[in-house]
Amino acid sequence: MSYYRPYTLRGFSLYVARNRTQQVTASVVQEFPPIPSIRADFGRLGLNRRPTFFGCDPKEYQAEFPLLVYIPNAPPVDGSDPVTK
């Protein structure tokens, strides 16, 4: 069985990107799209198992956000080692 760090499947890189964006580009008009505020919700909602779009729900948020597509790097569902080329 291949080795995966537990934080890699919980959107860790997405939260790091959001924090870095908020620190570096705080004066920019375009904000980072809303993502779950609690990292545990990321897995509970199944966002770590399929491609997910953030920033595309204008009914919930009035501000305009850039569209962010998150594609998780998850292992195969059957538990086998991933094939990489």
SERO-4910 file (N, C-alpha, C, O; in steps of 0.05 Angstrom, whole numbers):
BEGIN
 pado doro    nc1    nc2    nc3   cac1   cac2   cac3    cc1    cc2    cc3    oc1    oc2    oc3
  Met    A     17    -23      0      0      0      0     18     25      0     38     25     14
  Ser    A     11     44    -15     27     68    -17     23     86      7      3     84     22
  Tyr    A     42    104     11     42    121     35     30    148     28     39    161      9
  Tyr    A     10    157     43     -2    184     39     -2    198     66    -10    186     86
  Arg    A      6    222     66      5    238     90    -24    245     95    -39    251     76
  Pro    A    -33    245    120    -62    250    125    -71    277    116    -94    280    108
  Tyr    A    -54    297    117    -63    324    110    -65    329     80    -77    349     71
  Thr    A    -55    311     64    -56    315     35    -84    311     24    -91    322      3
  Leu    A   -101    296     37   -128    291     27   -149    308     41   -173    303     39
  Arg    A   -140    329     55   -159    346     69   -158    375     58   -166    393     72
  Gly    A   -148    378     34   -147    405     22   -126    423     35   -128    447     33
  Phe    A   -105    411     47    -85    427     60    -73    448     42    -69    471     50
  Ser    A    -67    441     17    -54    460     -2    -73    483     -8    -64    505    -13
  Leu    A    -99    477     -9   -118    498    -14   -119    519      8   -121    543      3
  Tyr    A   -118    509     33   -117    528     56    -91    544     57    -92    568     64
  Val    A    -69    531     50    -44    546     49    -45    567     28    -35    589     32
  Ala    A    -56    561      5    -58    580    -17    -76    603     -9    -70    626    -15
  Arg    A    -98    598      5   -116    619     14   -102    637     34   -103    662     31
  Asn    A    -87    626     53    -73    642     73    -51    659     60    -48    682     67
  Arg    A    -37    647     41    -16    662     28    -27    684     11    -16    706     10
  Thr    A    -49    679     -2    -63    699    -19    -72    723     -1    -69    746     -9
  Gln    A    -83    716     22    -93    737     40    -70    754     51    -74    778     55
  Gln    A    -47    742     55    -24    757     66    -11    774     44     -4    797     49
  Val    A     -7    763     21      8    776      0     -9    797    -16      1    818    -22
  Thr    A    -33    790    -21    -50    808    -38    -74    818    -23    -96    818    -34
  Ala    A    -69    828      1    -92    838     17   -105    862      5   -129    867     10
  Ser    A    -90    877    -11   -102    902    -23   -115    897    -50   -127    916    -61
  Val    A   -115    873    -60   -127    867    -86   -157    865    -82   -167    856    -62
  Val    A   -172    874   -102   -201    874   -101   -212    845   -101   -230    839    -85
  Gln    A   -201    828   -118   -211    801   -120   -202    785    -95   -178    782    -89
  Glu    A   -221    774    -81   -215    758    -57   -214    729    -65   -223    721    -86
  Phe    A   -203    713    -47   -202    684    -51   -230    673    -48   -244    682    -30
  Pro    A   -239    655    -64   -266    644    -61   -271    631    -34   -252    620    -23
  Pro    A   -295    631    -24   -300    618      1   -296    588      0   -304    575    -19
  Ile    A   -282    578     20   -278    549     23   -288    542     52   -291    560     68
  Pro    A   -292    517     58   -301    510     85   -282    521    106   -258    519    104
  Ser    A   -294    534    126   -277    547    146   -263    527    165   -242    533    176
  Ile    A   -274    503    167   -262    483    184   -251    460    165   -266    450    149
  Arg    A   -225    454    168   -214    434    150   -227    407    153   -227    391    134
  Ala    A   -237    400    176   -251    374    180   -276    373    162   -283    351    153
  Asp    A   -288    395    157   -312    395    139   -304    388    110   -321    378     95
  Phe    A   -280    393    103   -270    387     76   -274    358     70   -284    351     49
  Gly    A   -266    341     88   -269    312     85   -298    303     89   -308    285     76
  Arg    A   -311    315    109   -338    307    115   -357    313     92   -376    297     88
  Leu    A   -352    334     77   -369    341     54   -361    326     29   -374    328      9
  Gly    A   -339    310     31   -330    294      8   -315    311    -13   -313    302    -36
  Leu    A   -306    334     -6   -292    351    -26   -265    341    -33   -253    349    -52
  Asn    A   -255    322    -17   -229    310    -23   -230    285    -41   -210    272    -46
  Arg    A   -254    279    -51   -258    255    -68   -265    261    -96   -266    243   -113
  Arg    A   -270    287   -103   -279    293   -130   -271    322   -136   -267    338   -118
  Pro    A   -269    328   -162   -264    356   -169   -286    374   -158   -310    367   -159
  Thr    A   -279    397   -147   -298    415   -135   -293    444   -145   -270    452   -148
  Phe    A   -315    458   -149   -313    486   -158   -320    504   -135   -340    500   -121
  Phe    A   -303    524   -131   -307    544   -110   -310    571   -124   -297    577   -144
  Gly    A   -327    588   -113   -330    615   -123   -351    617   -145   -351    637   -159
  Cys    A   -368    598   -147   -388    599   -169   -416    598   -159   -434    589   -174
  Asp    A   -421    606   -135   -449    606   -124   -457    635   -118   -455    644    -95
  Pro    A   -466    650   -138   -473    678   -134   -497    682   -115   -501    704   -105
  Lys    A   -514    662   -111   -537    665    -94   -529    667    -64   -541    681    -49
  Glu    A   -508    652    -57   -499    652    -29   -481    676    -22   -483    686      0
  Tyr    A   -465    685    -41   -446    707    -36   -451    729    -57   -454    723    -80
  Gln    A   -452    753    -47   -456    776    -66   -431    785    -80   -432    795   -102
  Ala    A   -408    781    -67   -383    789    -80   -376    770   -103   -384    747   -104
  Glu    A   -360    781   -121   -351    764   -144   -323    753   -137   -306    767   -127
  Phe    A   -320    727   -142   -295    714   -136   -285    701   -162   -301    695   -180
  Pro    A   -259    696   -163   -249    681   -186   -258    652   -183   -261    642   -160
  Leu    A   -262    638   -205   -270    610   -204   -245    594   -197   -224    596   -210
  Leu    A   -248    577   -177   -226    560   -169   -235    531   -171   -256    523   -161
  Val    A   -219    515   -186   -226    486   -189   -205    471   -173   -181    472   -179
  Tyr    A   -214    456   -154   -197    439   -137   -199    410   -147   -221    399   -146
  Ile    A   -177    399   -155   -176    371   -163   -158    356   -144   -134    359   -144
  Pro    A   -170    340   -126   -154    326   -106   -136    305   -117   -142    292   -137
  Asn    A   -113    301   -105    -95    280   -112   -100    257    -93    -84    252    -75
  Ala    A   -121    243    -98   -130    221    -80   -122    194    -91   -119    191   -115
  Pro    A   -117    175    -74   -111    148    -83   -135    135    -96   -157    143    -91
  Pro    A   -131    114   -113   -154    100   -125   -172     89   -103   -164     82    -81
  Val    A   -198     89   -109   -218     80    -90   -216     51    -83   -225     43    -62
  Asp    A   -203     34   -100   -201      6    -94   -177      0    -76   -172    -24    -69
  Gly    A   -162     20    -67   -139     16    -49   -113      9    -63    -93      5    -49
  Ser    A   -113      6    -89    -89     -2   -103    -70     22   -104    -78     45   -100
  Asp    A    -45     17   -111    -25     38   -114    -32     55   -139    -41     44   -159
  Pro    A    -29     81   -137    -35     98   -160    -15     94   -183      8     88   -178
  Val    A    -25     97   -207     -8     95   -230      0    123   -239    -17    140   -244
  Thr    A     26    127   -241     36    153   -250     54    149   -273     67    129   -276
  Lys    A     55    169   -290     72    168   -314     88    193   -317    103    196   -335
***
